[in-house]
Amino acid sequence: MRANKNPNPYDRGRPGLPVVEPLASVNASANTITHAAGHKNMQQLIQLRWIAVVGQITTIATASILLGVQLPMPAMLNVLACLIAFNVASILRWQENQVVSNSELLLALTVDVASLTAQLYLSGGATNPFVFLYLLHVILGAVLLETWSTWTIVIVTGACIAGLALFSEPLPLPQDHALGIFSLYVQGMLICFILDAALLVIFITRITQNMRSSAAKLADLHQRAAEEEHIVRMGLLASGAAHELGTPLATLAVILGDWKHMPEFKGNPVLLEEISEMQTQLQRCKSIVSGILLSAGETRGESSAATTINTFLDEVVAEWRVGRPVAAFEFENSIAPDHPVVSDSTLKQMICNVLDNALEASPAWLRMETSIEGDTLVLQVTDKGAGFDPSILAQFGKPYNSSKGRPGGGLGLFLVVNVARTLGGEVTATNLSQGGAMVRLTLPLAAIEIKSEQQ
């Protein structure tokens, strides 16, 4: 693959234009998605920690004020203050750093376990019904952490429960287990169960949604990587074919030039006209070959040049009209003021592919509208054909997604979509209610515009 030679058809040593390496950018995007999921999960732990702070304050106040339980208030409030300070520090830390590692998630859960252990030690130890909150941390660890980290949490929580049973002192509460639901211990267990269950449902659901969203984005990126690899292979094949065609085309050009000066042909105006037409078509073939090599980074003709968006579009339309059997073509350019841009054969070919596709569907009438919306170049191509089949629209831009029933069908729009995506734009297609279809192409001006300081 020649990704390192010329990874982006829009960067050939010109300053100011973005350099994009498709497969490398996909890998970077995958890492970004993974980091984003870890950051969201850390945010969930921060929210859960605030709930724990509120729950501890409520429980301490209820036990000491309403139930008259004697608790070591200063020590418990100190633990609570440390937990609040850690959460504030976590908020500040993860606002600046979006990358969250497995070790950092493990540390956060370990701090939560330590805080819970300290509060339980000061309020009855293993006899406190809220000891079952350890299960919440174990389950969260199983969802968020790697396998070894999850077992670490299991060992830590098990050791904490054993330590509470060995070293803590039970609270002086009445032994009223026979009262059933009216027993303070049973009521505490019921509250602990409801709290455990509610928090697990809420946060496991959120974390699962984060993971599903990340998995969907990663699947999309893998599909994109496969498509871009397919484009690279197609580019290599096209470049090789262009190289092979160069010699026979040159030979034909020499032969036609000789024929034109031979007496047998000079005296026959009809044959001379046909030879001239053959030379015109041959020159067009050579231009196409040069364009293929130019897009592949092997420039045979002139390199890309500075121009303006209106001049570029006028040239594309004028060149496209030549040799196309379109009965009526409307071109409405609403771009004002003009913008300095870089003319490039790949961008030109992308626009021509959209027009060619529309022409096949609607040979009698086409319309192209161009405008600037904010910082975005917008091109809309409308036709009066039969429109896109719903199955084609659902897979729009996928390779070989075509109703034309011929080999290679659908590759034109596939390349259009991928070139636009490489530049940060997008291509959409819709069927019109009055008949026909519209393809809308949007590109950020920054991808092709020449900045004033670089002119």
C-alpha positions as CSV (number, residue, x, y, z in Angstrom):
1,M,0.0,0.0,0.0
2,R,1.2,3.5,-0.8
3,A,-0.3,5.3,2.2
4,N,3.0,6.7,3.2
5,K,3.9,7.9,-0.3
6,N,0.8,10.1,-0.7
7,P,-1.8,9.4,1.9
8,N,-4.0,12.3,1.0
9,P,-4.8,13.3,-2.6
10,Y,-5.2,16.9,-1.3
11,D,-1.7,17.2,0.1
12,R,1.1,17.4,-2.4
13,G,3.5,19.7,-0.7
14,R,1.1,22.6,-0.5
15,P,1.0,24.5,2.8
16,G,-2.2,24.8,4.7
17,L,-4.0,21.7,3.4
18,P,-4.7,18.9,5.8
19,V,-2.7,15.6,5.7
20,V,-5.0,12.6,6.3
21,E,-3.8,9.0,6.5
22,P,-7.0,7.0,6.2
23,L,-6.1,3.8,8.0
24,A,-4.0,5.6,10.6
25,S,-6.8,8.0,11.3
26,V,-9.2,5.0,11.7
27,N,-6.8,3.5,14.4
28,A,-6.5,6.9,16.1
29,S,-10.3,7.3,16.1
30,A,-10.7,3.8,17.6
31,N,-8.4,4.8,20.4
32,T,-10.3,8.0,20.9
33,I,-13.6,6.0,21.2
34,T,-12.1,3.6,23.7
35,H,-10.8,6.5,25.8
36,A,-14.2,8.3,25.5
37,A,-15.9,5.2,26.9
38,G,-13.5,5.0,29.8
39,H,-14.0,8.7,30.5
40,K,-17.8,8.2,30.6
41,N,-17.4,5.3,32.9
42,M,-15.3,7.4,35.3
43,Q,-18.0,10.1,35.2
44,Q,-20.5,7.4,36.3
45,L,-18.3,6.5,39.3
46,I,-18.0,10.2,40.2
47,Q,-21.8,10.5,40.1
48,L,-22.2,7.3,42.2
49,R,-19.7,8.7,44.7
50,W,-21.9,11.8,45.1
51,I,-24.9,9.5,45.8
52,A,-22.8,7.7,48.4
53,V,-22.0,11.0,50.1
54,V,-25.7,12.0,50.2
55,G,-26.6,8.5,51.4
56,Q,-24.0,8.5,54.1
57,I,-25.1,11.9,55.4
58,T,-28.7,10.8,55.4
59,T,-28.0,7.5,57.1
60,I,-25.8,9.1,59.8
61,A,-28.4,11.8,60.5
62,T,-31.2,9.2,60.7
63,A,-29.4,6.8,62.9
64,S,-28.1,9.4,65.4
65,I,-31.1,11.8,65.5
66,L,-34.2,9.6,64.9
67,L,-33.0,6.3,66.2
68,G,-30.7,7.6,69.0
69,V,-27.8,5.4,67.9
70,Q,-24.5,6.5,69.4
71,L,-22.0,7.0,66.5
72,P,-18.4,8.4,66.5
73,M,-19.6,11.5,64.6
74,P,-16.2,13.3,64.3
75,A,-14.4,10.3,62.8
76,M,-17.3,9.5,60.4
77,L,-17.5,13.1,59.2
78,N,-13.7,13.1,58.6
79,V,-14.1,10.0,56.4
80,L,-17.0,11.7,54.6
81,A,-14.9,14.9,54.1
82,C,-12.0,12.8,52.6
83,L,-14.5,11.2,50.2
84,I,-15.8,14.6,49.1
85,A,-12.3,15.9,48.6
86,F,-11.3,12.9,46.5
87,N,-14.4,13.3,44.3
88,V,-13.7,17.0,43.8
89,A,-10.2,16.1,42.8
90,S,-11.5,13.5,40.5
91,I,-13.8,16.0,38.7
92,L,-10.8,18.4,38.2
93,R,-8.6,15.6,37.1
94,W,-11.0,14.2,34.5
95,Q,-12.0,17.5,33.1
96,E,-8.4,18.1,31.9
97,N,-7.6,14.5,31.0
98,Q,-9.9,12.5,28.8
99,V,-7.9,9.3,28.8
100,V,-8.9,6.9,31.6
101,S,-6.9,3.7,32.1
102,N,-7.9,0.4,33.7
103,S,-5.5,1.1,36.6
104,E,-7.2,4.5,37.3
105,L,-10.6,2.9,37.3
106,L,-9.3,0.3,39.7
107,L,-7.9,3.0,42.0
108,A,-11.2,4.8,42.0
109,L,-13.1,1.7,43.0
110,T,-10.5,0.9,45.7
111,V,-10.9,4.3,47.2
112,D,-14.7,3.8,47.3
113,V,-14.2,0.4,49.0
114,A,-11.8,2.0,51.5
115,S,-14.3,4.7,52.3
116,L,-17.1,2.2,52.8
117,T,-14.8,0.1,55.0
118,A,-13.9,3.0,57.2
119,Q,-17.5,4.0,57.7
120,L,-18.6,0.4,58.5
121,Y,-15.7,0.0,61.0
122,L,-17.0,3.1,62.8
123,S,-20.6,1.9,62.8
124,G,-20.8,-1.8,63.7
125,G,-18.4,-3.5,61.3
126,A,-19.6,-6.8,59.8
127,T,-22.9,-6.6,61.8
128,N,-23.9,-3.4,60.0
129,P,-26.6,-4.4,57.4
130,F,-25.0,-2.0,54.9
131,V,-22.0,-4.4,54.6
132,F,-23.8,-5.8,51.5
133,L,-22.9,-2.6,49.6
134,Y,-19.6,-4.3,48.9
135,L,-21.4,-6.3,46.3
136,L,-22.1,-3.1,44.4
137,H,-18.3,-2.5,44.0
138,V,-17.6,-6.0,43.0
139,I,-20.3,-6.0,40.2
140,L,-19.1,-2.6,39.0
141,G,-15.6,-3.9,38.9
142,A,-16.7,-6.9,36.9
143,V,-18.3,-4.6,34.3
144,L,-15.7,-1.9,34.1
145,L,-12.3,-3.5,34.8
146,E,-10.1,-6.1,33.2
147,T,-10.2,-9.6,34.7
148,W,-7.2,-9.3,36.9
149,S,-8.5,-6.0,38.3
150,T,-11.9,-7.5,39.0
151,W,-10.3,-10.3,41.1
152,T,-8.3,-7.7,42.8
153,I,-11.5,-5.9,43.9
154,V,-12.9,-9.3,45.0
155,I,-9.9,-10.0,47.2
156,V,-9.8,-6.5,48.6
157,T,-13.5,-6.5,49.5
158,G,-13.2,-10.0,51.0
159,A,-10.3,-8.9,53.1
160,C,-12.2,-5.8,54.3
161,I,-15.2,-7.9,55.4
162,A,-12.8,-10.3,57.3
163,G,-11.0,-7.4,58.9
164,L,-14.3,-5.8,60.0
165,A,-15.4,-9.1,61.5
166,L,-12.0,-9.4,63.4
167,F,-11.4,-5.9,64.6
168,S,-14.6,-3.8,64.7
169,E,-17.0,-3.6,67.6
170,P,-20.8,-4.1,67.0
171,L,-23.1,-1.3,67.8
172,P,-25.2,-1.6,71.0
173,L,-28.5,-2.3,69.3
174,P,-31.4,-4.3,70.7
175,Q,-31.5,-8.0,69.5
176,D,-35.0,-7.7,68.0
177,H,-34.6,-10.1,65.0
178,A,-37.8,-11.9,66.0
179,L,-39.8,-8.7,65.2
180,G,-39.4,-9.4,61.5
181,I,-39.9,-6.3,59.3
182,F,-40.0,-4.2,62.5
183,S,-36.5,-5.2,63.4
184,L,-33.9,-2.4,62.9
185,Y,-31.5,-4.9,61.4
186,V,-34.0,-6.3,59.0
187,Q,-35.1,-2.8,58.0
188,G,-31.4,-1.9,57.4
189,M,-31.0,-5.0,55.2
190,L,-34.1,-4.1,53.2
191,I,-32.9,-0.5,52.7
192,C,-29.5,-1.8,51.7
193,F,-31.0,-4.3,49.2
194,I,-33.2,-1.6,47.6
195,L,-30.3,0.8,47.4
196,D,-28.0,-1.9,45.9
197,A,-30.6,-3.0,43.4
198,A,-31.5,0.6,42.3
199,L,-28.0,1.7,41.9
200,L,-27.0,-1.4,39.9
201,V,-29.9,-1.0,37.6
202,I,-29.2,2.7,37.0
203,F,-25.5,2.6,36.6
204,I,-25.1,-0.8,34.9
205,T,-27.7,0.3,32.3
206,R,-25.7,3.5,31.7
207,I,-22.4,1.7,31.5
208,T,-23.9,-0.9,29.1
209,Q,-25.2,1.9,26.9
210,N,-21.7,3.4,26.8
211,M,-20.2,0.1,25.9
212,R,-22.8,-0.6,23.2
213,S,-22.3,2.9,21.7
214,S,-18.5,2.4,21.7
215,A,-18.9,-1.0,20.1
216,A,-21.2,0.4,17.4
217,K,-18.7,3.2,16.6
218,L,-15.8,0.8,16.6
219,A,-17.7,-1.5,14.2
220,D,-18.4,1.5,11.9
221,L,-14.7,2.4,12.0
222,H,-13.6,-1.1,11.1
223,Q,-16.0,-1.0,8.2
224,R,-14.5,2.3,7.2
225,A,-11.0,0.8,7.4
226,A,-12.1,-2.0,5.2
227,E,-13.6,0.4,2.6
228,E,-10.5,2.6,2.6
229,E,-8.3,-0.4,2.2
230,H,-10.5,-1.4,-0.7
231,I,-10.0,2.1,-2.2
232,V,-6.2,1.8,-1.9
233,R,-6.3,-1.5,-3.7
234,M,-8.4,0.0,-6.4
235,G,-6.0,2.9,-6.7
236,L,-3.1,0.6,-7.1
237,L,-4.9,-1.4,-9.9
238,A,-6.0,1.8,-11.6
239,S,-2.4,3.2,-11.4
240,G,-1.0,0.0,-12.8
241,A,-3.5,0.0,-15.7
242,A,-2.7,3.6,-16.4
243,H,1.0,2.8,-16.7
244,E,0.2,-0.1,-19.0
245,L,-2.1,2.0,-21.2
246,G,0.5,4.8,-21.6
247,T,2.6,3.0,-24.2
248,P,-0.2,1.8,-26.6
249,L,-1.9,5.2,-26.4
250,A,1.4,6.9,-27.4
251,T,1.8,4.4,-30.2
252,L,-1.7,5.1,-31.5
253,A,-1.1,8.8,-31.3
254,V,2.0,8.4,-33.5
255,I,0.2,6.2,-36.0
256,L,-2.7,8.6,-36.3
257,G,-0.3,11.5,-36.8
258,D,1.4,9.6,-39.6
259,W,-1.9,8.7,-41.2
260,K,-3.0,12.3,-41.3
261,H,-0.1,13.2,-43.5
262,M,-0.4,10.2,-45.9
263,P,-1.6,11.0,-49.4
264,E,-4.3,8.3,-49.2
265,F,-5.9,10.2,-46.3
266,K,-5.1,13.8,-47.1
267,G,-7.2,13.6,-50.2
268,N,-10.2,12.2,-48.4
269,P,-12.0,14.8,-46.2
270,V,-14.2,12.2,-44.6
271,L,-11.3,10.0,-43.5
272,L,-9.4,13.1,-42.3
273,E,-12.4,14.1,-40.2
274,E,-12.6,10.6,-38.7
275,I,-8.9,10.7,-37.9
276,S,-9.3,14.1,-36.2
277,E,-12.1,12.6,-34.1
278,M,-10.0,9.6,-33.2
279,Q,-7.1,11.9,-32.2
280,T,-9.6,13.9,-30.0
281,Q,-10.8,10.8,-28.3
282,L,-7.3,9.5,-27.9
283,Q,-6.3,12.8,-26.3
284,R,-9.2,12.4,-23.9
285,C,-8.0,8.9,-23.0
286,K,-4.5,10.2,-22.3
287,S,-6.1,12.9,-20.1
288,I,-8.0,10.3,-18.2
289,V,-4.8,8.2,-17.7
290,S,-2.9,11.3,-16.5
291,G,-5.7,12.1,-14.1
292,I,-5.5,8.6,-12.7
293,L,-1.8,8.9,-12.1
294,L,-2.2,12.4,-10.7
295,S,-4.7,11.2,-8.2
296,A,-2.4,8.3,-7.3
297,G,0.5,10.8,-6.6
298,E,2.3,10.1,-9.9
299,T,1.8,13.4,-11.7
300,R,2.3,13.3,-15.4
301,G,0.6,16.6,-16.2
302,E,0.4,19.9,-14.4
303,S,0.2,19.8,-10.6
304,S,-2.7,21.2,-8.7
305,A,-2.8,25.0,-8.8
306,A,-4.3,27.8,-6.9
307,T,-7.6,29.2,-8.2
308,T,-11.0,30.4,-6.8
309,I,-14.0,28.3,-6.0
310,N,-16.2,29.9,-8.8
311,T,-13.4,29.5,-11.4
312,F,-12.9,25.9,-10.4
313,L,-16.6,25.0,-10.6
314,D,-17.0,26.8,-13.9
315,E,-14.1,24.8,-15.3
316,V,-15.4,21.5,-14.0
317,V,-18.9,22.2,-15.5
318,A,-17.4,23.2,-18.8
319,E,-15.1,20.2,-19.0
320,W,-17.9,17.9,-18.0
321,R,-20.3,19.1,-20.6
322,V,-17.8,18.1,-23.4
323,G,-18.8,14.7,-24.7
324,R,-21.8,14.2,-22.4
325,P,-25.1,13.7,-24.2
326,V,-27.2,15.8,-21.8
327,A,-30.2,17.5,-23.3
328,A,-30.6,20.2,-20.6
329,F,-28.2,21.1,-17.9
330,E,-28.8,23.9,-15.4
331,F,-26.0,25.2,-13.3
332,E,-26.8,27.7,-10.5
333,N,-23.9,29.2,-8.7
334,S,-24.9,31.2,-5.6
335,I,-21.4,31.5,-4.1
336,A,-20.5,35.1,-3.3
337,P,-18.0,36.3,-2.4
338,D,-15.5,34.1,-4.2
339,H,-13.0,32.0,-2.1
340,P,-9.4,31.1,-3.0
341,V,-9.0,27.4,-3.2
342,V,-6.7,24.7,-4.5
343,S,-7.8,23.0,-7.8
344,D,-7.4,19.3,-7.6
345,S,-8.1,16.5,-10.1
346,T,-9.6,14.2,-7.3
347,L,-12.1,16.8,-6.2
348,K,-12.9,17.5,-9.9
349,Q,-13.4,13.8,-10.5
350,M,-15.6,13.5,-7.4
351,I,-18.0,16.2,-8.8
352,C,-18.0,14.6,-12.2
353,N,-18.8,11.2,-10.7
354,V,-21.9,12.6,-9.1
355,L,-23.0,14.3,-12.4
356,D,-22.3,11.1,-14.4
357,N,-24.4,9.1,-12.0
358,A,-27.3,11.6,-12.3
359,L,-26.9,11.7,-16.1
360,E,-27.4,7.9,-16.3
361,A,-30.6,8.2,-14.4
362,S,-31.9,11.3,-16.2
363,P,-30.3,11.9,-19.6
364,A,-32.9,14.7,-20.5
365,W,-32.4,17.1,-17.6
366,L,-29.9,17.8,-14.8
367,R,-29.4,20.6,-12.3
368,M,-26.5,21.5,-10.1
369,E,-26.6,24.2,-7.4
370,T,-23.7,25.4,-5.4
371,S,-23.6,27.6,-2.4
372,I,-21.7,28.4,0.8
373,E,-23.5,27.8,4.1
374,G,-21.4,29.1,7.0
375,D,-18.0,27.5,6.5
376,T,-19.3,24.7,4.3
377,L,-19.3,24.3,0.5
378,V,-22.6,22.7,-0.6
379,L,-23.3,21.1,-4.0
380,Q,-26.7,19.7,-4.8
381,V,-27.2,17.7,-8.0
382,T,-30.9,17.1,-8.9
383,D,-32.3,14.8,-11.6
384,K,-35.7,13.7,-13.0
385,G,-34.9,10.0,-13.1
386,A,-36.7,7.1,-11.3
387,G,-34.9,7.9,-8.0
388,F,-33.0,5.6,-5.8
389,D,-34.3,2.2,-4.8
390,P,-34.9,2.1,-1.0
391,S,-32.4,-0.7,-0.6
392,I,-29.8,1.4,-2.4
393,L,-30.5,4.4,-0.2
394,A,-30.1,2.2,2.9
395,Q,-26.6,1.2,1.8
396,F,-25.7,4.5,0.1
397,G,-22.0,4.8,-0.6
398,K,-21.2,1.2,-0.1
399,P,-19.1,-0.5,-2.9
400,Y,-21.0,-2.3,-5.7
401,N,-24.3,-1.0,-4.3
402,S,-26.0,-0.3,-7.6
403,S,-29.2,-1.2,-9.4
404,K,-27.5,-1.0,-12.8
405,G,-26.7,-4.7,-12.9
406,R,-23.2,-4.4,-14.4
407,P,-19.8,-5.3,-13.0
408,G,-18.3,-2.4,-11.0
409,G,-21.6,-0.6,-10.6
410,G,-21.8,1.7,-7.6
411,L,-18.1,2.3,-7.4
412,G,-18.5,6.0,-8.5
413,L,-20.6,7.0,-5.6
414,F,-18.5,4.8,-3.3
415,L,-15.4,6.8,-4.2
416,V,-17.3,10.1,-3.9
417,V,-18.5,9.3,-0.4
418,N,-15.0,8.2,0.8
419,V,-13.2,11.2,-0.7
420,A,-15.7,13.6,0.9
421,R,-15.4,11.8,4.2
422,T,-11.6,12.0,4.0
423,L,-12.0,15.8,3.7
424,G,-14.4,16.0,6.6
425,G,-17.5,16.3,4.5
426,E,-20.4,14.0,3.7
427,V,-22.6,12.9,0.9
428,T,-26.4,12.2,1.3
429,A,-29.0,11.1,-1.2
430,T,-32.8,11.6,-1.1
431,N,-35.7,10.8,-3.4
432,L,-37.8,13.9,-4.2
433,S,-41.6,13.9,-3.8
434,Q,-42.1,15.2,-7.3
435,G,-39.9,12.5,-8.8
436,G,-36.2,12.2,-9.3
437,A,-33.4,12.3,-6.8
438,M,-31.0,14.8,-5.2
439,V,-27.5,14.1,-4.1
440,R,-26.1,16.7,-1.6
441,L,-22.4,17.0,-1.1
442,T,-21.0,19.1,1.7
443,L,-17.3,19.9,2.3
444,P,-15.7,22.2,4.9
445,L,-14.1,25.1,3.1
446,A,-11.0,24.7,5.3
447,A,-10.2,21.4,3.5
448,I,-9.7,23.1,0.1
449,E,-9.4,26.8,0.9
450,I,-6.1,28.7,0.8
451,K,-5.8,30.8,3.9
452,S,-5.0,34.5,3.4
453,E,-1.6,34.3,5.1
454,Q,-0.6,31.5,2.8
455,Q,-1.5,33.3,-0.5
